[in-house]
Amino acid sequence: MFDGRAPIYLQIADRIRTEILDGTLQEGEQVMSTTQYATTYRINPATAAKAFAQLVDEGVLHKRRGLGMFVSPGAHDQLLEDRRSRFFAEVVDPVVEQARVLGIPIQDVVTRLTSDVPLGATPPRPEEEGTS
């Protein structure tokens, strides 16, 4: 389960974020306790606690005294906005910059992204379409 190079507590936090985003965990739903998490995945309880503390600091989880940890109201939308922002910063912006460096008009990039061309295939240039 935890096989990435990132520290295990970060992998746990990312997994919980993903479960909130994909609907596996709903807002207001209780999450596994740190002890349950540690037992289930055979990790140190302090590692699970560190992941949960990070999510509490971010406002994704909140603690109800005597009851446990719960997904915070608005967590889904907060995470979605964060992931969308990161997507543009980490994926789209570098593509736009590389297209600029290569002299590729942004409209060509948009056309490629919205076309039905299979991945890895080269789409026909607009002047080549209809010349069959």
Order of alpha helices (4+ residues) and beta strands (2+ residues): alpha-alpha-alpha-beta-beta-alpha-alpha-alpha
